[in-house]
Amino acid sequence: MTNRSDQKMIIEVSTATVLKIFGVAVFLVFLWYIREILILLGVMIILVSALSPMVDYLQQRRIPRVLAIIFIYFVLFVLFSSAVYLIAPPIISEIIQLARNAPLYFNKLSLFSYQLIEYQPLLQKGLENIATILNNLTYNFVGATLSLFGGLGYFVAVCVLTFYLLLGKESLSETLISFFPINYKEQIVSALHKIAQKLGAWVRGQLLLCFIIGVACYVALLILRIPYALLLAILAGVLEIIPTIGPILSAIPAILFAFTISPWTAVIVGLSYLLIQQIESQLVVPKLMGRLVGVSPVVVIIALMIGVKLIGIGGAILAVPMAAVVQVAFSEWRTNKA
């Protein structure tokens, strides 16, 4: 019988390797602590990508770049102010009416309780909360936006920094390229150009898509004489920016209000929302998002869950463009490697 000595595996880890691992860990922790600033940088990059083509167009018409940027800022300010001036009063009025009439809607729903006896506790709880939810909708959305920007000061900082980034776009690109080896310059320029195109197309297309969905839902709700049509339509337009989940969330309150009229009206409203979403996904999205990198639904859902987990509503909004950026970068890396 042969005696075998115990074999011991000795793993030697150099000091340099330990320092590298420690450095990576510290760097990741640092990124986590400055995640709000990184979000701001991401928002600024998206804004620059969206506005840059318009600035370039005006500059090609012999308008100085600084004047072109100021003009675009002015137009955006006028559009935003006009929208708030026209939409805010009726929205506030509808929210006040909703808060007052919430018990009435519950009484209407209770007329159908003999058909929905097992769901009555759930309906009662839902209707008691729906007024509070919609009453705080505007506040919560503004609060989430201000939280994303870290307050009004951060919002102003984003606008100012975006202005300077638009003004010095070429120098910014050269600065980014300078961090990479010279032999990768051509590939980096190509990747940055594609990413800027995709981000810009996504922002412009998404804003137009939100507007189209909001108008379509408003018209449908008006035709069906659903109460608070404007509030519900704006909710549908705002939630449209959140992929997959947004359209479902926007349909729920509309169906509940329709149910206070009749069950058949609720069915028709649900089918109307479904029809609008089908037209959007089959006709509108391919036209508006044709220049955006195709991201599979699985990737969208995974990116959405990661974004919501890390930074909440801001992560949900930025999930798709960030996934598109990663896909472009990975595609460029594979192409260059081949």
Order of alpha helices (4+ residues) and beta strands (2+ residues): alpha-alpha-alpha-alpha-alpha-alpha-alpha-alpha-alpha-alpha-alpha-alpha-alpha-alpha
